[in-house]
Amino acid sequence: MTEKLTVFWDERVLLNDTGTAFGEVPASPLLDVTEAHVENADRVRNMRAVLRNGPLADRIEWRDGRLASHDELRTVHPEEYIREVADFITRGGGYIESNTVLSEEAWPALLAAAGTSLAAVDAVLTGDTSLAYALVRPPGHHAQPQQAEGYGVFNHAALMAERARAAGLKRIAIIDWDTHHGNGTQECFYTRSDVLYASLHMRHGTWSATHPQTGSPAEIGVDGGMGFNINMELSLGAGDAAYRAAIDQVIAPVLRQYHPELIICSSGQDASAVDPNGRQALTMDGFHAIGSRMRELADELTDGRLVLVQEGGYHLSYAAYCLHATCEGLLGLAPELDDPVGYLPDDPRHGDADIRLAQSYLARFWRF
């Protein structure tokens, strides 16, 4: 296995100040003490810190990110939408939709997140490294081509997939384990077979007019993309064993038949047991297993070509620990950090019915 994980970072992703909030909506006037919006700069500061200061420090190679150009953004997002976002920020920013905050300094932060993601996939496409991680914010997997949503404005995983297609790759797989359905990424590729999208997420359905997708396993794609959209919806509190089983019994069999040339991962840590935005009861062991399985599948199917981009993860401390565990799995290393909160019981059969349901929708396209 690769001895180093190449992590791409750009300090400018910290510039978007999302301010105070009641979770993710404006702060309540009924309370004396306000807290930060859950999508804030401190969350990725801690993620960077745990990789720099923890046991993996000598296995991490840090690379500089960069700003994305308008031409690069236009591979996914129309020019009119890009201008609307820029104009909104120029006018002072605020809530561009119900839970997505953009401050007056957000524009370079958004360009840095997109450009750093592209720098990571470029490094893998050129053979500079086979294993890369774009540590960016805000998350991008809710961003649809013409709609900011779920903290995100530009869809980083989709930009990376389009970059790979432009480089000549014919089959790209995006695997998303953020605790929320990546409705934006689904929207980008719902009619296509050249990019297979698979999301493992808690059952939550749609939550606003800007989020019409449900994340249901019945959403399998349309037209030429039918069968190439996989929603592995898991019941609340699914746990480590259910996620491992969902990967082993749904995601991995499809990937082995699809034969991707590159795997892109939307890597979120908000499925943890203590995250304010998710209650899927994943522990550090669960995230380690996810990282390990992604690396094994990449080694088997793509000559090891694997690139990840940061999505959710909102507990300031535990999300960073769970990222460290994910990266240990990617590198094929045993866990070294003790899990400070991962004490919940884990039912190995919790996800069985959810897995069978997903397989039933996909059985006409893939063998299980």
Residue, then its C-alpha position, 0 to 999 in steps of 0.5 A: m500500500t502507498e506509504k503516504l497520503t497526499v493531503f491538499w490544503d488551502e488556508r483560504v477555505l477558512l475565510n467564509d465566516t458563517g457566524t452564530a446560529f441555532g445549529e444551522v439557522p439564525a441564532s434564536p433571540l430566546l437564548d442568552v448564549t449563542e453558538a457557531h453555525v455548525e459549518n464553521a472554520d474550526r471544524v476543518r482546523n481541527m481536522r488539519a491539526v489531528l493529521r499534523n499532530g497525531p500518529l499519522a503525521d509522518r505518513i502525510e504529505w501536505r500540498d498546496g491547494r489553489l483557486a478554481s477558475h470560472d472555466e473550471l466551475r462551468t464544467v458543472h455549474p452554469e455561468e449565470y449561477i456562478r455570477e449570481v453567487a458572486d453578486f450575492i456575496t458582493r452585496g454583503g452575503g447572508y443566507i443564500e438559502s435556508n441553511t447556507v451562509l456566505s460572508e463577504e469573504a466567501w468568494p475566495a473561500l469557495l474558489a479555494a475549496a473547488g480549486t483544491s479539490l481539482a488539484a487533488v484529483d489532478a495529482v491522481l490523474t497525472g500519477d503524481t500520487s495514487l492516494a489524495y485527500a482534499l481537506v476543504r470546506p464548505p461541503g459540496h455534495h448538496a450543491q446542485p448545478q444551479q442551486a446552493e444547498g446544505y451549506g454547499v455552493f459548488n459541487h466538488a465531487a462533481l467537478m472532480a468527476e468532470r475533470a477525470r472525464a475530460a482527461g479521458l476516463k470513461r467510468i468514474a465512481i463516486i462513493d459518498w458516506d456523509t450521513h446525508h444523501g448527496n442530492g446535488t451529486q445525484e442531480c449532476f449525474y442522474t441521466r448518465s452512466d459514465v459517472l456512477y454515484a453511490s450514497l450511504h446515508m441515514r433515512h431523512g427524505t427531502w427537507s426543503a423546496t431546494h432539495p426535491q430528491t429523497g435519497s430513496p433506494a427507488e431513485i436509481g437514475v433515469d434514461g441512460g443513467m438508469g441503474f447507475n445511481i445507488n442510494m443505500e439508505l440506512s435506518l437511524g442509528a445503523g452502526d458500524a456493522a451495518y455500514r460495513a455490510a452495505i459496502d460489502q453487499v451493495i457497493a462493492p458488488v456493483l463496483r466490481q461489475y462497473h470496473p471504474e477507472l477512478i474512485i472519488c469519495s465524498s468523505g464525511q464524518d457526520a454519521s458518528a454517534v455524537d455529531p450534531n447533524g447525524r445519529q448513525a452511531l458510527t465509531m472510529d472503528g466504523f470509519h477505519a473500516i470504510g477507509s480500509r474498504m475503499r482502499e482495497l476496492a481501489d487497489e483491486l479495480t483502479d490500480g490504486r487510484l483513489v481521491l477523497v474530498q471532505e464533506g460533513g463532520y460537525h462535532l469539533s473534536y470527534a469529527a477530527y478523530c474520525l477523519h484520522a481513523t478514516c485515513e488510517g484505514l486508507l493507509g492500511l494501518a491499525p488504529e492508534l488513537d483511542d476512541p473517546v466516545g465510541y462505546l455504543p452497542d453495535d447490532p450486526r443485523h441492523g441494516d439487513a432490511d435496508i440492504r435487501l431493499a436497495q438490492s431489490y431496486l438494483a437487481r435488474f442492473w447488477r448481480f448480488 
